[in-house]
Amino acid sequence: MKYSKEEVLQYVAEEDVKFVRLVFCDVFGRQKNISIMPDELNRAFTHGIAFDASAIAGFGDEAHSDLFLHPDPETLAWLPWRPEHGKVVRMFCSITYPDGTPFECDTRSLLKSAVEDAKKAGYSFYFGAEQEFYLFELDDKGLATKIPYDNAGYMDIAPEDRGENVRREICLTLEQMGIYPESSHHEEGPGQNEIDFRYSDALSAADDFMTFQTVVKTIARRNGLCADFSPKPLEKAPGNGFHINCSAKPNSQVVEDQMVAGILEKIAQMTLFLNSTEQSYKRLGQMKAPKYISWSKENRSQLVRIPAAADEYKRVELRSADPQSNPYIAFTLMIRACLLGIENKLPLPAPVNLNLFSTEKLKAPGLEKLPDSLQAAKEIAKKDDWLKNNLPARILEIYCK
């Protein structure tokens, strides 16, 4: 349900809400929040709530440290793990300077702009997220270890799969917040899990990405575990992927082909923002994570695949991103790349109908590789005019440092 400002005020008054969390993220997608009391809500909606941005990487220095959070009433959700009496709710926020000018490092507003530009071009984009994560045991001091919660394999069941009840609790908690998972299962790695979501509009999908990670980490901790979304938690086990499913309306075979062509055209430049840590590049090219810039139907060894699906479920799946990326930037660049392909009628390269995992030691003729290190990804991003036209200079500078 999407609330209006008046409905939020009514909900807070009638439902015994004692704390309101105003949520945002930094340029790397790390979630932040500030809690206010219900009496401050009117001020938040009218003027915004000031916060010190100098302590947040990339947001400013002590000389220009004041920024304002403006809650989006449509994103109201209560936090089921907090007390039922004296509820805690949260809303995602946009960020401005004191004079009301949009803050250029507000990546949620960046995605909003991409969505609006797509609508002007006649398209609406929809995203579905698949995030993988590990469950690790805690030590006797409550600190995370690298001891997997189980040794189950892909789609195993209990009792080998010990994460079954944790995933169930995660899914039920998300439902209480108005977010509906599509499926969940044990992944290939020991203690590795995956929960997938049906597609939704770009902004909702990015907000749900952020909410999902918070819920998973919270429920894991309540069960005496640690949830790890890093790209390569265990050296000899599969990494964690963030598979991005994207579709457009109106859609056709031609539009789908041009979307794929646009993504392939700009994926090397986008990689820095989809894989933003040194650890990201230990995952790529290993254990079913892509290495080459290629596509095919149904083929999971490719960077981009077209899953077997019909009608409204037809989509394009990008398989290189990892869960430590900022979803607002990731979806922004996906939309921009798809529009590039559509508007320029880019030709789709021939599909690579090979298992690139089994042919790794052979040759992949004519295939360009993804950047193989964080520094290589930075060098490619620094030189690209398309990125300069589609991302604020300050965000580019922060990522490329």
Secondary structure, 3 states (H helix, E strand, C coil): CCCCHHHHHHHHHHCCEEEEEEEEECCCCCEEEEEECHHHHHHHHHCCEEEEHHHCCCCCCHHHCEEEEEECHHHCEECCCCCCCCEEEEEEEEEECCCCCECCCCHHHHHHHHHHHHHHCCCEEEEEEEEEEEEEEECCCCCEEEEECCCCCCCCCCCCCCCHHHHHHHHHHHHHCCCCEEEEEECCCCCEEEEEECCEEHHHHHHHHHHHHHHHHHHHHHCCEEEECCCCCCCCCCCCCEEEEEEEECCCHHHHHHHHHHHHHHHHHHHHHHCCCCCHHHHCCCCCCCCECCEEECCCCCCEEECCCCHHHCCEEECCCCCCCCHHHHHHHHHHHHHHHHHCCCCCCCCCCCCCCCCCCCCCCCCCECCCCHHHHHHHHHCCHHHHHHCCHHHHHHHHC
